[in-house]
Protein backbone atom coordinates (compact mmCIF):
# COMPACT_ATOMS: atom_id res chain seq x y z
CA UNK A 1 0.00 0.00 0.00
CA UNK A 2 1.32 3.45 -0.94
CA UNK A 3 1.03 6.44 1.40
CA UNK A 4 0.64 10.14 0.63
CA UNK A 5 2.29 12.58 3.05
CA UNK A 6 2.73 16.28 3.49
CA UNK A 7 6.33 17.44 3.75
CA UNK A 8 7.71 17.54 7.31
CA UNK A 9 10.77 18.89 9.12
CA UNK A 10 12.51 15.96 10.86
CA UNK A 11 9.20 14.02 10.98
CA UNK A 12 7.80 12.54 14.18
CA UNK A 13 7.37 8.83 14.97
CA UNK A 14 3.73 8.76 13.82
CA UNK A 15 4.95 9.88 10.39
CA UNK A 16 7.82 7.38 10.32
CA UNK A 17 5.60 4.46 11.24
CA UNK A 18 3.79 4.95 7.95
CA UNK A 19 6.96 5.72 5.96
CA UNK A 20 8.55 2.45 7.03
CA UNK A 21 5.44 0.39 6.33
CA UNK A 22 4.43 1.97 3.02
CA UNK A 23 5.38 0.35 -0.28
CA UNK A 24 6.03 3.77 -1.80
CA UNK A 25 6.17 7.19 -0.15
CA UNK A 26 4.55 10.07 -2.01
CA UNK A 27 5.19 13.62 -0.79
CA UNK A 28 2.55 16.17 -1.81
CA UNK A 29 4.47 18.91 -3.62
CA UNK A 30 1.54 20.88 -5.07
CA UNK A 31 -0.47 21.68 -1.96
CA UNK A 32 -0.77 25.14 -0.44
CA UNK A 33 1.53 25.76 2.50
CA UNK A 34 -0.18 25.57 5.89
CA UNK A 35 0.93 27.46 8.98
CA UNK A 36 1.29 25.76 12.37
CA UNK A 37 1.86 22.34 10.86
CA UNK A 38 4.78 19.93 10.78
CA UNK A 39 5.80 21.21 7.37
CA UNK A 40 8.27 23.59 9.01
CA UNK A 41 8.08 22.43 12.63
CA UNK A 42 9.54 19.60 14.70
CA UNK A 43 9.53 18.73 18.41
CA UNK A 44 12.49 17.63 20.51
CA UNK A 45 12.96 17.03 24.24
CA UNK A 46 15.23 19.62 25.86
CA UNK A 47 16.42 20.19 29.42
CA UNK A 48 13.36 22.44 29.83
CA UNK A 49 10.85 20.01 28.37
CA UNK A 50 9.33 19.62 24.92
CA UNK A 51 10.63 22.24 22.53
CA UNK A 52 9.29 23.30 19.13
CA UNK A 53 11.83 24.15 16.45
CA UNK A 54 10.26 26.21 13.66
CA UNK A 55 11.83 27.11 10.32
CA UNK A 56 10.93 30.66 9.20
CA UNK A 57 9.73 30.88 5.61
CA UNK A 58 9.28 33.58 2.96
CA UNK A 59 5.55 33.37 2.38
CA UNK A 60 4.63 35.50 -0.63
CA UNK A 61 0.86 34.99 -0.76
CA UNK A 62 -2.02 33.12 0.88
CA UNK A 63 -1.88 30.30 -1.64
CA UNK A 64 1.84 29.64 -1.71
CA UNK A 65 2.65 26.20 -3.10
CA UNK A 66 4.89 24.11 -0.87
CA UNK A 67 7.11 23.42 -3.89
CA UNK A 68 7.95 27.12 -4.27
CA UNK A 69 8.08 28.05 -0.59
CA UNK A 70 11.49 29.47 0.27
CA UNK A 71 13.27 29.28 3.61
CA UNK A 72 14.16 32.57 5.28
CA UNK A 73 17.67 32.88 6.71
CA UNK A 74 17.38 36.39 8.12
CA UNK A 75 16.88 35.12 11.67
CA UNK A 76 19.99 32.85 11.74
CA UNK A 77 17.67 30.03 12.81
CA UNK A 78 20.15 27.32 11.77
CA UNK A 79 22.52 28.30 14.57
CA UNK A 80 19.66 28.32 17.09
CA UNK A 81 18.23 24.98 15.97
CA UNK A 82 21.56 23.16 15.94
CA UNK A 83 22.48 24.64 19.29
CA UNK A 84 19.17 23.40 20.73
CA UNK A 85 19.61 19.92 19.21
CA UNK A 86 23.18 19.67 20.48
CA UNK A 87 22.21 20.82 23.96
CA UNK A 88 19.34 18.33 24.07
CA UNK A 89 21.18 15.28 22.73
CA UNK A 90 24.93 15.69 23.21
CA UNK A 91 24.78 13.24 26.14
CA UNK A 92 22.53 10.74 24.40
CA UNK A 93 24.06 7.35 23.53
CA UNK A 94 24.34 7.82 19.76
CA UNK A 95 24.68 11.55 19.20
CA UNK A 96 28.35 11.37 18.23
CA UNK A 97 27.64 8.70 15.61
CA UNK A 98 25.17 10.86 13.70
CA UNK A 99 26.30 14.37 14.65
CA UNK A 100 28.13 15.03 11.40
CA UNK A 101 25.42 13.81 9.03
CA UNK A 102 22.62 15.62 10.86
CA UNK A 103 24.71 18.72 11.55
CA UNK A 104 25.41 19.19 7.84
CA UNK A 105 21.82 20.38 7.42
CA UNK A 106 22.67 23.41 9.56
CA UNK A 107 25.85 24.35 7.70
CA UNK A 108 24.46 24.87 4.21
CA UNK A 109 21.44 26.83 3.02
CA UNK A 110 18.73 25.09 1.06
CA UNK A 111 16.51 27.46 -0.91
CA UNK A 112 13.22 25.53 -0.76
CA UNK A 113 11.60 23.99 2.31
CA UNK A 114 10.35 20.97 0.36
CA UNK A 115 13.85 20.10 -0.86
CA UNK A 116 15.27 20.55 2.64
CA UNK A 117 12.72 18.27 4.27
CA UNK A 118 12.95 15.64 1.55
CA UNK A 119 16.72 15.40 1.89
CA UNK A 120 16.35 14.96 5.65
CA UNK A 121 13.92 12.09 5.15
CA UNK A 122 16.27 10.40 2.69
CA UNK A 123 19.20 10.91 5.07
CA UNK A 124 17.44 9.16 7.96
CA UNK A 125 16.52 6.25 5.71
CA UNK A 126 20.14 5.97 4.55
CA UNK A 127 21.35 5.97 8.16
CA UNK A 128 18.90 3.17 8.92
CA UNK A 129 19.99 1.31 5.77
CA UNK A 130 16.40 1.23 4.56
CA UNK A 131 15.42 1.64 0.93
CA UNK A 132 12.20 3.45 0.12
CA UNK A 133 10.95 5.11 -3.02
CA UNK A 134 10.46 8.77 -2.10
CA UNK A 135 8.40 10.39 -4.84
CA UNK A 136 7.08 13.94 -5.23
CA UNK A 137 3.60 14.35 -6.66
CA UNK A 138 3.49 16.05 -10.07
CA UNK A 139 0.08 17.62 -9.49
CA UNK A 140 -2.19 18.13 -6.50
CA UNK A 141 -3.75 14.83 -5.48
CA UNK A 142 -7.30 15.89 -4.63
CA UNK A 143 -8.34 12.27 -4.39
CA UNK A 144 -5.68 9.96 -2.93
CA UNK A 145 -7.42 7.07 -4.72
CA UNK A 146 -5.79 3.82 -3.56
CA UNK A 147 -3.17 5.56 -1.41
CA UNK A 148 -3.44 6.13 2.33
CA UNK A 149 -3.90 9.88 2.67
CA UNK A 150 -1.89 11.19 5.63
CA UNK A 151 -1.58 14.82 4.54
CA UNK A 152 -3.97 16.18 7.16
CA UNK A 153 -3.91 13.26 9.58
CA UNK A 154 -0.42 13.90 10.98
CA UNK A 155 -0.82 17.38 12.43
CA UNK A 156 0.11 19.11 15.73
CA UNK A 157 -3.58 19.67 16.50
CA UNK A 158 -4.56 16.02 15.96
CA UNK A 159 -3.51 13.48 18.58
CA UNK A 160 -1.89 10.29 17.32
CA UNK A 161 -3.97 8.49 19.98
CA UNK A 162 -6.91 8.77 17.58
CA UNK A 163 -5.29 6.03 15.52
CA UNK A 164 -5.32 2.64 17.32
CA UNK A 165 -2.65 1.13 15.09
CA UNK A 166 0.00 3.56 16.33
CA UNK A 167 -1.34 4.47 19.79
CA UNK A 168 0.39 1.62 21.62
CA UNK A 169 3.53 1.91 19.56
CA UNK A 170 4.18 5.57 20.24
CA UNK A 171 3.46 5.18 23.94
CA UNK A 172 6.05 2.41 24.39
CA UNK A 173 8.87 3.94 26.46
CA UNK A 174 12.47 3.96 25.28
CA UNK A 175 15.43 5.64 26.95
CA UNK A 176 15.34 9.44 26.67
CA UNK A 177 18.07 11.75 27.94
CA UNK A 178 15.74 13.71 30.23
CA UNK A 179 13.29 10.96 31.14
CA UNK A 180 14.13 11.15 34.86
CA UNK A 181 13.06 14.79 34.81
CA UNK A 182 9.95 14.63 32.61
CA UNK A 183 9.06 10.98 32.28
CA UNK A 184 8.64 9.43 28.85
CA UNK A 185 7.55 11.87 26.12
CA UNK A 186 6.00 10.10 23.09
CA UNK A 187 5.91 10.96 19.41
CA UNK A 188 8.82 13.38 19.20
CA UNK A 189 11.00 14.02 16.17
CA UNK A 190 12.75 11.01 14.64
CA UNK A 191 15.95 12.65 15.90
CA UNK A 192 14.98 11.81 19.48
CA UNK A 193 14.65 8.11 18.72
CA UNK A 194 17.73 8.04 16.50
CA UNK A 195 20.06 9.73 19.01
CA UNK A 196 18.78 7.55 21.87
CA UNK A 197 18.47 4.16 20.14
CA UNK A 198 20.84 4.35 17.18
CA UNK A 199 20.38 1.70 14.50
CA UNK A 200 17.99 -0.11 16.83
CA UNK A 201 15.52 2.62 15.84
CA UNK A 202 14.07 0.29 13.20
CA UNK A 203 13.13 -2.30 15.82
CA UNK A 204 10.93 0.23 17.59
CA UNK A 205 8.52 0.21 14.65
CA UNK A 206 6.51 -2.99 14.12
CA UNK A 207 5.93 -4.19 10.59
CA UNK A 208 2.31 -3.72 9.61
CA UNK A 209 0.33 -4.21 6.43
CA UNK A 210 -1.25 -0.84 5.77
CA UNK A 211 -4.89 -0.75 4.75
CA UNK A 212 -7.30 2.05 3.91
Order of alpha helices (4+ residues) and beta strands (2+ residues): beta-alpha-beta-beta-beta-beta-beta-alpha-alpha-alpha-beta-beta-alpha-alpha-alpha-alpha
